[in-house]
Amino acid sequence: METSAEPIIEIRSVVYETAGFRILDGIDLSVFEGEVLVLLGESGCGKTTTLKLINRLIDPTAGEVFVEGKSTSEWDSIELRRRIGYVLQEAGLFPHYTVEQNIGLVLNLLGQDPSLTRHRVEEMLELVGLDPVKFASRFPHELSGGQRQRVGVARALAADPSIILLDEPFGALDVITRTNLQKEFARLVRELGKTAVFVTHDLHEATLLGSKIALMEKGRVVFYGEPHDFATSEVPLAKAYLETVQDMRSA
């Protein structure tokens, strides 16, 4: 895959502290156009904190984060977030909004013509494998977990952002639904050419979806490279991940 000369996302020597506790300690990462960077690691290692730096839900204590060549400190935070798709675990849908209203939320905030928004919502539902006639008027509580996650992905894509952030979006789903959505997401990213940062603690998911993997431990990146390099890494935590997968396969 050809990549642009400059990264779409760049994290330079970032430290993040809160209440005197250092959560991130010198993070350096670059994500180029069309790449899927997977932040892999156990709970509390700093994955979600790193993700939040990109759309300026938090600001670094030290260091800088750049999006499209511009420091996040120079971006208007609302404008930045509207340019970046964000998918949460359990989808994060507004319960009192219909599927159509949830997907069209950012487009409505941007003042797009309602008829164009409606058409875009239908396109997005079809893209994620949901029939607009059946699902547009439903509320989140009327959907299965897998359907809610599909709507969450559709909402993130609706405004056609160049960047998508995903925080363990499939972690709470059953194995079959999760596997199907992983395949769908891989297809969508490939077909749409999006740049994505994906948080997970699942090595299989990381190797399936990621073009690059950043393995995090105690607020640091201990491995950064392509999935095939992860398989031969001598980093102790990487080896522990691989051994766990092998043990599960042999069980």
C-alpha positions as CSV (number, residue, x, y, z in Angstrom):
1,M,0.0,0.0,0.0
2,E,1.3,3.4,-0.9
3,T,1.2,6.0,1.9
4,S,1.4,9.7,1.9
5,A,4.7,11.3,2.8
6,E,3.3,12.9,6.0
7,P,1.3,11.0,8.6
8,I,-2.4,11.7,9.1
9,I,-1.9,11.2,12.8
10,E,1.3,11.8,14.7
11,I,1.9,11.4,18.4
12,R,5.2,12.9,19.5
13,S,6.8,12.2,22.9
14,V,3.4,12.4,24.6
15,V,3.1,12.2,28.4
16,Y,-0.3,12.2,30.1
17,E,-0.8,12.6,33.9
18,T,-3.8,13.0,36.0
19,A,-4.1,13.3,39.8
20,G,-0.3,12.8,40.0
21,F,-0.5,9.5,38.2
22,R,1.4,9.0,34.9
23,I,-0.9,7.1,32.5
24,L,1.2,7.7,29.3
25,D,5.0,7.9,29.4
26,G,6.6,9.1,26.2
27,I,4.4,7.8,23.4
28,D,5.6,8.1,19.8
29,L,3.3,6.9,17.0
30,S,2.6,7.7,13.4
31,V,-0.4,6.6,11.3
32,F,-0.4,7.1,7.5
33,E,-3.3,7.4,5.1
34,G,-5.2,4.1,4.7
35,E,-3.5,2.4,7.6
36,V,-5.3,0.7,10.5
37,L,-3.2,1.1,13.7
38,V,-4.3,-1.3,16.4
39,L,-3.5,-0.3,20.0
40,L,-3.2,-3.6,21.8
41,G,-2.8,-4.3,25.5
42,E,-4.4,-5.2,28.8
43,S,-6.8,-3.0,30.7
44,G,-5.1,0.1,32.2
45,C,-2.2,0.2,29.8
46,G,-3.2,3.5,28.2
47,K,-4.9,2.4,25.0
48,T,-8.1,4.4,25.4
49,T,-6.2,7.4,26.8
50,T,-4.1,7.4,23.6
51,L,-7.2,7.3,21.5
52,K,-8.8,10.2,23.4
53,L,-5.8,12.4,22.6
54,I,-6.4,12.1,18.9
55,N,-9.9,13.7,19.0
56,R,-8.9,16.0,21.8
57,L,-11.2,14.6,24.5
58,I,-8.1,15.1,26.6
59,D,-4.9,17.2,26.0
60,P,-1.4,15.8,26.7
61,T,0.5,16.9,29.7
62,A,3.7,17.0,27.6
63,G,4.5,16.4,24.0
64,E,2.2,17.0,21.0
65,V,-0.5,15.3,18.9
66,F,-0.9,16.2,15.2
67,V,-4.0,15.5,13.1
68,E,-3.6,16.2,9.4
69,G,-0.4,18.0,10.0
70,K,-1.9,20.4,12.6
71,S,-1.4,20.2,16.4
72,T,-4.6,19.3,18.2
73,S,-4.0,22.3,20.5
74,E,-4.6,24.5,17.4
75,W,-7.8,22.7,16.4
76,D,-11.2,23.8,17.6
77,S,-12.1,20.7,19.6
78,I,-15.7,20.5,18.3
79,E,-14.6,20.9,14.7
80,L,-11.9,18.2,15.1
81,R,-14.4,15.7,16.6
82,R,-16.9,16.3,13.8
83,R,-14.1,15.4,11.3
84,I,-13.3,12.1,13.1
85,G,-15.6,9.1,13.3
86,Y,-15.8,7.6,16.8
87,V,-17.1,4.1,17.6
88,L,-17.5,3.0,21.3
89,Q,-18.1,-0.4,22.8
90,E,-21.9,-0.9,23.0
91,A,-22.0,1.7,20.2
92,G,-22.8,4.7,22.4
93,L,-26.1,5.4,20.7
94,F,-28.6,7.9,22.0
95,P,-31.4,5.8,23.4
96,H,-34.2,8.4,22.7
97,Y,-33.1,8.8,19.1
98,T,-34.1,6.5,16.3
99,V,-31.5,4.7,14.2
100,E,-32.0,7.3,11.5
101,Q,-31.5,10.2,14.0
102,N,-28.4,8.6,15.5
103,I,-26.7,8.0,12.1
104,G,-27.6,11.5,10.8
105,L,-26.6,13.3,14.0
106,V,-23.4,14.9,12.8
107,L,-24.8,15.7,9.4
108,N,-27.7,17.5,11.1
109,L,-25.2,19.4,13.3
110,L,-23.4,20.5,10.2
111,G,-26.6,21.8,8.7
112,Q,-27.0,19.5,5.8
113,D,-30.3,19.4,3.9
114,P,-32.6,16.9,5.6
115,S,-33.4,15.1,2.4
116,L,-29.7,14.6,1.7
117,T,-29.2,13.4,5.3
118,R,-32.0,10.8,4.9
119,H,-30.4,9.5,1.7
120,R,-27.0,9.3,3.3
121,V,-28.5,7.4,6.3
122,E,-30.0,4.9,3.9
123,E,-26.6,4.5,2.1
124,M,-24.9,3.9,5.5
125,L,-27.4,1.3,6.7
126,E,-27.0,-0.6,3.4
127,L,-23.2,-0.4,3.7
128,V,-23.3,-2.1,7.1
129,G,-25.8,-4.7,6.1
130,L,-29.0,-3.3,7.6
131,D,-32.2,-2.8,5.6
132,P,-33.2,0.9,5.9
133,V,-36.9,0.1,5.6
134,K,-36.7,-2.2,8.6
135,F,-34.2,-0.4,10.8
136,A,-34.3,3.4,10.2
137,S,-37.3,4.0,12.5
138,R,-36.2,1.6,15.3
139,F,-34.8,2.7,18.6
140,P,-31.5,1.2,20.0
141,H,-33.3,-0.9,22.6
142,E,-35.1,-2.7,19.7
143,L,-31.8,-3.8,18.2
144,S,-29.5,-6.7,19.0
145,G,-26.0,-6.0,20.3
146,G,-24.5,-6.7,16.8
147,Q,-27.1,-4.4,15.1
148,R,-26.3,-1.6,17.5
149,Q,-22.6,-1.9,16.7
150,R,-23.4,-1.8,13.0
151,V,-25.4,1.4,13.6
152,G,-22.4,2.8,15.6
153,V,-20.1,2.1,12.6
154,A,-22.6,3.7,10.2
155,R,-22.9,6.8,12.3
156,A,-19.1,7.1,12.4
157,L,-18.9,6.9,8.6
158,A,-21.9,9.1,7.8
159,A,-20.0,12.4,7.5
160,D,-17.3,10.7,5.5
161,P,-14.4,11.4,7.9
162,S,-10.9,10.6,6.9
163,I,-10.2,9.1,10.3
164,I,-12.1,6.6,12.4
165,L,-11.4,5.8,16.1
166,L,-12.7,2.6,17.5
167,D,-12.6,1.7,21.2
168,E,-13.1,-2.0,21.6
169,P,-16.2,-1.8,19.5
170,F,-16.9,-5.6,19.3
171,G,-15.6,-6.6,22.8
172,A,-19.0,-7.2,24.4
173,L,-20.5,-9.3,21.6
174,D,-20.8,-13.1,21.3
175,V,-18.1,-14.9,19.3
176,I,-20.1,-15.4,16.1
177,T,-21.4,-11.8,15.9
178,R,-18.0,-10.5,16.7
179,T,-16.3,-12.5,14.0
180,N,-18.9,-11.4,11.4
181,L,-18.4,-7.7,12.4
182,Q,-14.6,-8.0,12.3
183,K,-14.9,-9.3,8.7
184,E,-17.4,-6.5,7.8
185,F,-15.1,-3.8,9.3
186,A,-12.1,-5.2,7.5
187,R,-14.1,-5.0,4.2
188,L,-15.3,-1.5,4.8
189,V,-11.9,-0.1,5.7
190,R,-10.4,-1.7,2.6
191,E,-13.2,-0.5,0.3
192,L,-13.5,3.0,1.7
193,G,-9.7,3.6,2.2
194,K,-10.2,5.0,5.7
195,T,-7.5,5.6,8.2
196,A,-8.3,4.0,11.6
197,V,-7.0,3.6,15.1
198,F,-8.6,0.5,16.8
199,V,-8.3,-0.3,20.5
200,T,-8.4,-4.0,21.5
201,H,-7.0,-6.5,24.0
202,D,-7.5,-9.4,21.5
203,L,-4.5,-10.5,19.5
204,H,-6.6,-12.3,16.9
205,E,-8.5,-9.1,16.3
206,A,-5.3,-7.1,16.1
207,T,-3.7,-9.3,13.5
208,L,-6.9,-9.6,11.5
209,L,-7.6,-5.9,11.3
210,G,-4.3,-4.1,11.8
211,S,-1.8,-3.0,9.2
212,K,0.3,-1.9,12.2
213,I,0.2,-3.0,15.9
214,A,1.3,-0.9,18.8
215,L,1.6,-3.1,21.9
216,M,1.2,-1.1,25.1
217,E,2.3,-1.9,28.6
218,K,2.1,0.5,31.6
219,G,1.8,3.6,29.5
220,R,4.5,2.8,27.0
221,V,4.7,1.3,23.5
222,V,6.8,-1.8,23.8
223,F,6.3,-3.1,20.3
224,Y,5.4,-1.2,17.1
225,G,5.3,-2.9,13.7
226,E,3.4,-5.1,11.3
227,P,1.4,-8.2,12.4
228,H,3.9,-10.6,10.9
229,D,6.7,-9.0,12.9
230,F,4.7,-9.4,16.1
231,A,4.7,-13.2,15.6
232,T,8.5,-13.3,15.9
233,S,9.0,-10.5,18.4
234,E,11.2,-11.1,21.4
235,V,9.3,-8.5,23.5
236,P,8.2,-10.4,26.7
237,L,4.6,-9.2,26.6
238,A,4.3,-10.0,22.9
239,K,5.6,-13.5,23.6
240,A,3.1,-13.9,26.4
241,Y,0.3,-12.9,24.1
242,L,1.4,-15.5,21.5
243,E,1.8,-18.2,24.1
244,T,-1.7,-17.5,25.4
245,V,-3.2,-17.9,21.9
246,Q,-1.2,-21.1,21.3
247,D,-2.4,-22.5,24.7
248,M,-6.1,-21.7,23.7
249,R,-5.7,-23.5,20.4
250,S,-4.2,-26.6,22.0
251,A,-6.7,-26.7,24.9
